[in-house]
Amino acid sequence: MATVLSRTHGYAHAAARRRSAALSFLGCGAVGAALVVALSRAIPLDWHFGVASAAVYLGIACVALTRVSGHHAGPRFGLANQITTLRAALTSLFGGLATMTQTVTADNAWLWVFALLGALALALDGVDGWLARRLGLASKFGARYDMEIDALLIALLSLLAWRLGKAGPWVLAIGGMRYGFIAAAAVLPRLRGQLPDSTRRKTICVVQGSVLCALLAPPLLGIWSQLLAGAALTMLALSFATDVCWLWRHARPGVSVSGHADLGASPHQGPQPR
């Protein structure tokens, strides 16, 4: 009887989590839609922008909603995850902008708006984790969700830096390095360990995001934008190399440092305690 009651309670919690998450995505989606309408009226954005932004957001929602029940223990989605969902809505706008780079030039003054939106998304990255710890809402789902939104934002900003001519195609390595690490860890068990906490790692994460947002600013053109992007990429590559060397030295062959693998983690955008 106790087992039946426990399962019933678990099913009820899972259903409540799904409803709470769905409502959060609807609310943040409404905010994103309002931003799309406002931006489209204020600056010359065509219909591709709205459609692509919606597609990116719906993709995020579909993945998150299929995973929230099995990887989130609380009965509700939680305020921290709601803020991450707002960041997802902001991130989707950069997916929309990426479809317009054939008609956008790097000196368009209205790109300042997107530079500020990117800065807002980065600033909120520090809020959701802090709230999760402060309110006791930490979860494996929340940490992974936060990480994936971070990674997607950096990847889209890297794509925009290239498509707007702010740097060469090598700038895509900033957004792709985390995914490259995941691919390497899939075949090299030594890279699946848990790294110790690092101020250096956190600082470089902030730097790479800040640089990519700054590259959207119209005044940064030519050699200056390339130097800035190159410096960010060099810092990131050296930091990744440092962590890869640490993992390689501290892992026994075939065994991860932490004793289990989480291929979603990376040295610079892995799940943090939340």
Secondary structure as UniProt FT lines:
FT   HELIX           2..42
FT   HELIX           47..71
FT   HELIX           79..98
FT   TURN            99..103
FT   TURN            106..107
FT   TURN            109..110
FT   HELIX           111..134
FT   TURN            135..136
FT   HELIX           140..163
FT   TURN            164..165
FT   HELIX           169..171
FT   HELIX           172..187
FT   HELIX           189..192
FT   HELIX           199..214
FT   TURN            215..216
FT   TURN            218..219
FT   HELIX           222..250
FT   TURN            253..254
FT   TURN            257..258
FT   TURN            263..264
FT   TURN            267..269
//
